[in-house]
Amino acid sequence: MVVKSSLVTIGIFLLVLCLLVIIAFVVFVCYHFGVKYFVFGNYYFDIHTDIPSEMYPPEQYFSGSNFSDKEALIVLSMIRLAINAPKTAEHFHITGPKEWNERVTIPTKIAGIEPVWGKDGKIYAVFITFTDIDITMLCFINLRYVRQWRCLFSSSQVQASFLPDGLKCWSCPLHYYKQVRDKIWERWNDYYKEKTKQLIICGHSLGGAISPLCALDLKLNCNKGSSKANMVVYVTGAPQCGNEEFVKRYNHEIPNTYNIMNQFDVIGMTPIQDLPKKQKYEHVGKMVAIGDTEVKHPAHHHYLTTYYKYFQDKIKSK
């Protein structure tokens, strides 16, 4: 009886020990691979959490037809600024755009900033305006919560209702673009269109995959009337967005698109091709490959700060 009791005690001890080992392993993986950031509600790529001390606002229109390291750094700088909008809103317990306008503005002198709330009450994009030079940026921010990432496990292609037949895109970015599509183009037509000579659409990671959808939608459907804005699109560290027909039409309509990809960033190879269904994906725009980035862990190749630091160091070394 004593032996049996001892075995039970040892068994319970070993079970608890195994659970502790598993928990320790999960914590280790979360810490080193950035999972902790979106598990706990923060941006996993925004490792500094605050607005960066060095900002690079545009001084003039982007060249558009030619890639520029400085312009890439400006875009990344503005994306870093944009992704702090939800944190500022949450800090002040702001639940919608009306409260935002009444209670707080982001502490910056370089631009006007307006977050765009989705139908689910979360911020998906941010308008950044530089009124002195008539430039507007529309920055899509990455997704934050675990429940928002569930679509990543599906590689299905779908036909968007606002795109011509045959132009299919990944269902994941389309799902979240629909959250803010009406609000974005309502604000664009009512406020920004007449004040903008150059529109820059940008985003990182899944936010980068949403950007081409938005840009093509604007070009084909929402940019009618008296708008004089020319469009430049910057995509960084993003998954592939659409099928061959989508990419071909997109590149024809919006040639001034730059797709910046770290050659060690595995996100650029997603979504996984579903070959039995012949669902092959491709990247939009002119590919700009970067490499030789110093990172501590493989997952850091995808961090926005890694892309940001690459161009920052490249420009400073000139």
Secondary structure, DSSP 4 states (H G I P E B T S, - for coil): -HHHHHHHHHHHHHHHHHHHHHHHHHHHHHHHSSHHHHHTTS-TT-TT-S--S-----SS---SSS--HHHHHHHHHHHHHHTTHHHHHHHTT--SHHHHHHH---S-SS-EEEEEE-TTS-EEEEEEEETTTTEEEEEEPPP-SGGGGGGGG---EEE-TTS-TT-EEEHHHHHHHHHHHHHHHHHIIIIIGGG-SEEEEEEETHHHHHHHHHHHHIIIII--SS---EEEEEEES----B-HHHHHHHHHH---EEEEEETT-GGGGPSPPBGGGTB--B--SEEEEE-----SSGGGGG-HHHHHHHHHHHHHT-
